[in-house]
Amino acid sequence: MTLTHDACRALLIDLAYGELDRRAALRVEDHLAGCPECRTEWERLGATRRTMQALEPVEPDAGGERILLAAARQAADARAATRQARLFPGWVWKLSATTAAVLIVGGVSYRILWPQQALQAPDRASEVYAPAAASSPTVANAPLPAAAPPMPAPSAGAAPRLAAKAAAKRGAQDAARSVAEERLAPHKAKKEMAATAPASMAPPPPPSSPAPVADADPDRFALRMTPEGGAVKRKQPTPDVAEDARKADQAEEEAKDAPLVGVAGAASGLTVSEQAARSRQAPGQTALAERRPNAVPKPASPQEEIDALAQAIDQRGRAGQLARVGTGPCHKLGEVERRFYRDDGGRIVSYQRRELTGDGSVTVEHYYDQDGRLRLARITRIRSGQRTVERIYLDATGERSLSGDRVPTGLVRDPEAASRSATPCGDGP
Amino acid sequence: VAAEETDERLMLRFQAGDAGAFESLMRRHRRPVFSFLVRLVGDRPRAEDLLQDAWLKVVDAAPRWERRARFTTWLYTIARNLALDEQRKAVHRKSESLEAIGADGRSLAEGLPGEGPGPDRGAEDALMRPRLEAALAALPEEQREVFLLREYAGLPFQEIGRVTGVSENTVKSRMRYALEALRRQLEALGVGPDDAVAAEPRSATR
């Protein structure tokens, strides 16, 4: 069967780009052999293509790659908690991945920056963590493994180094958890804890008795670590459990992946006998023993009051009791996202903004008190995939930092003005 | 092993929370997409922004990607739409756009990557390249995008139809016009068929 001249001509580019099957290609080639006009056309086409192929691909700047990888890592982390993600808009999760890191890092630095806190409540976890954390403020910034295997529980006969590491790890969990409890909804978290794990509030059992299940259960840990509070409400195990356990493993893995903190911290903070004693204790007990001083009611420090204020705002925001206005996220460098939270009286109680830099992002969460003064700024920086968090507590004037340190510029003390200024994303997200 | 995995498999893995899969996709496609964008919009800084936006959009929209969609089709659709949106918004900035490129092609060539000719490339190539860029830049946009997607990005005509929202037949006729216009442009710029020896096998350039 032969092709008409026109049909053949129409198929030349298909042939040139390899889009004809073998039979059709043979037919076109047959026609080409006997048709000088088509052959000329064919040769021209080939010549043009060969010439144009001398153009090489253009190399983009390398800089953008890191920010994309950081963004992808954040998104992947958030996706690893898929079911819960459906309950909240995507940007909440982006922040929440950060928040988990904030809780751990914030907790550690909190104890270092305010040693009087540690004096009031001598706490082994802080002893263990202080030295290393000071040299490595980003405890939780190790890249998240896609699926971290659960760590086997250390046995009493484990090598001292392992035992020390495991003890340190438990300390990290405990620190993170107690911080998580302090930070988010203290009343709610504690009530919940009392309801589902009464043992955790009771005097510690003797060392030989089994550990309270709830405290040793990674799932419980995951629940309390969940900053959104959504999971905390859940009382019955659901199919989410596996996911939560995985998250817990991830968190554990994060702690483990910062070996300087765990190993060096344990080495400098604990004697061998203490390590041995710890390794004999069940994890839950260790946690309890260390937690108890914090459970004793004591006067709240200014930082704690501010934390409570911020938590209350976060909680009301999550419960939908605050009006949220925002723009973004949009896709560009510079400021990409803004959120204003107003209470019933129309007062802005929180203002959050995110900025994409060349190699990461900066998120600043501002919290304002009832007088409209800025009291807390939580600055989360992600740079080349590494997260660092800074918390700046301000006194009642909203001007000076409680620690006496210099307050960074760029904090927003007048969120109303900011809410009237141009939106970051132009005419729309 | 990762190199053998299809784009679609990598996307599935990324959807499941594997950031490494995204990295593989990016390493594979970032440069070709950038080449497409820079030649489509004719402006390197803008192409850099668009490239970043496109990949951020891939991150954000990944959960909504469906397996039956070819990844490259989806990716180039995103990149192209961003470029067109941006162009629409920036009509007033038109002076910097393609019209600024003279017949000698110098302005576009200057906006293109700074690296000089490779070790095995002669001075002729250094002269040739700006002329090729100019010939490309002189194409009407609808022909240029089709040519870029087929010749450099390697998308089949049917997929190009999906990216650009026209029928496959329309794509092919634009492609024919593009090839014919390029031939004339190259002639006008003094690049005869004999100069095609400067070309190397494509596999070596990727």
HADDOCK unambig.tbl for C-alpha pairs under 7 A between the chains (distance, minus, plus):
assign (segid A and resid 45 and name CA) (segid B and resid 179 and name CA) 6.78 0.50 0.50
assign (segid A and resid 47 and name CA) (segid B and resid 193 and name CA) 5.84 0.50 0.50
assign (segid A and resid 47 and name CA) (segid B and resid 196 and name CA) 6.70 0.50 0.50
assign (segid A and resid 48 and name CA) (segid B and resid 179 and name CA) 6.86 0.50 0.50
assign (segid A and resid 48 and name CA) (segid B and resid 183 and name CA) 5.72 0.50 0.50
assign (segid A and resid 50 and name CA) (segid B and resid 196 and name CA) 5.88 0.50 0.50
assign (segid A and resid 50 and name CA) (segid B and resid 199 and name CA) 5.88 0.50 0.50
assign (segid A and resid 51 and name CA) (segid B and resid 196 and name CA) 4.44 0.50 0.50
assign (segid A and resid 51 and name CA) (segid B and resid 199 and name CA) 5.81 0.50 0.50
assign (segid A and resid 52 and name CA) (segid B and resid 132 and name CA) 6.51 0.50 0.50
assign (segid A and resid 53 and name CA) (segid B and resid 199 and name CA) 5.94 0.50 0.50
assign (segid A and resid 53 and name CA) (segid B and resid 202 and name CA) 6.50 0.50 0.50
assign (segid A and resid 54 and name CA) (segid B and resid 198 and name CA) 6.37 0.50 0.50
assign (segid A and resid 54 and name CA) (segid B and resid 199 and name CA) 4.33 0.50 0.50
assign (segid A and resid 54 and name CA) (segid B and resid 200 and name CA) 6.21 0.50 0.50
assign (segid A and resid 55 and name CA) (segid B and resid 129 and name CA) 6.42 0.50 0.50
assign (segid A and resid 56 and name CA) (segid B and resid 205 and name CA) 5.90 0.50 0.50
assign (segid A and resid 57 and name CA) (segid B and resid 31 and name CA) 6.77 0.50 0.50
assign (segid A and resid 57 and name CA) (segid B and resid 32 and name CA) 6.28 0.50 0.50
assign (segid A and resid 57 and name CA) (segid B and resid 35 and name CA) 5.37 0.50 0.50
assign (segid A and resid 57 and name CA) (segid B and resid 206 and name CA) 6.94 0.50 0.50
assign (segid A and resid 58 and name CA) (segid B and resid 31 and name CA) 6.53 0.50 0.50
assign (segid A and resid 58 and name CA) (segid B and resid 34 and name CA) 6.68 0.50 0.50
assign (segid A and resid 58 and name CA) (segid B and resid 35 and name CA) 4.82 0.50 0.50
assign (segid A and resid 58 and name CA) (segid B and resid 113 and name CA) 6.58 0.50 0.50
assign (segid A and resid 59 and name CA) (segid B and resid 31 and name CA) 5.74 0.50 0.50
assign (segid A and resid 59 and name CA) (segid B and resid 113 and name CA) 6.92 0.50 0.50
assign (segid A and resid 60 and name CA) (segid B and resid 31 and name CA) 6.33 0.50 0.50
assign (segid A and resid 60 and name CA) (segid B and resid 34 and name CA) 6.22 0.50 0.50
assign (segid A and resid 60 and name CA) (segid B and resid 48 and name CA) 6.73 0.50 0.50
assign (segid A and resid 64 and name CA) (segid B and resid 52 and name CA) 6.56 0.50 0.50
assign (segid A and resid 68 and name CA) (segid B and resid 55 and name CA) 6.95 0.50 0.50
assign (segid A and resid 68 and name CA) (segid B and resid 56 and name CA) 6.49 0.50 0.50
assign (segid A and resid 69 and name CA) (segid B and resid 23 and name CA) 6.58 0.50 0.50
assign (segid A and resid 72 and name CA) (segid B and resid 19 and name CA) 5.77 0.50 0.50
assign (segid A and resid 72 and name CA) (segid B and resid 22 and name CA) 6.85 0.50 0.50
assign (segid A and resid 72 and name CA) (segid B and resid 59 and name CA) 5.73 0.50 0.50
assign (segid A and resid 73 and name CA) (segid B and resid 19 and name CA) 5.13 0.50 0.50
assign (segid A and resid 75 and name CA) (segid B and resid 59 and name CA) 6.87 0.50 0.50
assign (segid A and resid 76 and name CA) (segid B and resid 14 and name CA) 6.80 0.50 0.50
assign (segid A and resid 76 and name CA) (segid B and resid 17 and name CA) 4.04 0.50 0.50
assign (segid A and resid 76 and name CA) (segid B and resid 18 and name CA) 5.95 0.50 0.50
assign (segid A and resid 76 and name CA) (segid B and resid 19 and name CA) 5.60 0.50 0.50
assign (segid A and resid 77 and name CA) (segid B and resid 17 and name CA) 6.14 0.50 0.50
assign (segid A and resid 79 and name CA) (segid B and resid 16 and name CA) 6.75 0.50 0.50
assign (segid A and resid 79 and name CA) (segid B and resid 17 and name CA) 5.37 0.50 0.50
assign (segid A and resid 80 and name CA) (segid B and resid 16 and name CA) 6.70 0.50 0.50
assign (segid A and resid 80 and name CA) (segid B and resid 17 and name CA) 5.13 0.50 0.50
assign (segid A and resid 146 and name CA) (segid B and resid 17 and name CA) 6.96 0.50 0.50
assign (segid A and resid 146 and name CA) (segid B and resid 18 and name CA) 5.82 0.50 0.50
assign (segid A and resid 331 and name CA) (segid B and resid 53 and name CA) 5.20 0.50 0.50
assign (segid A and resid 331 and name CA) (segid B and resid 56 and name CA) 6.73 0.50 0.50
assign (segid A and resid 332 and name CA) (segid B and resid 49 and name CA) 6.94 0.50 0.50
assign (segid A and resid 332 and name CA) (segid B and resid 53 and name CA) 6.05 0.50 0.50
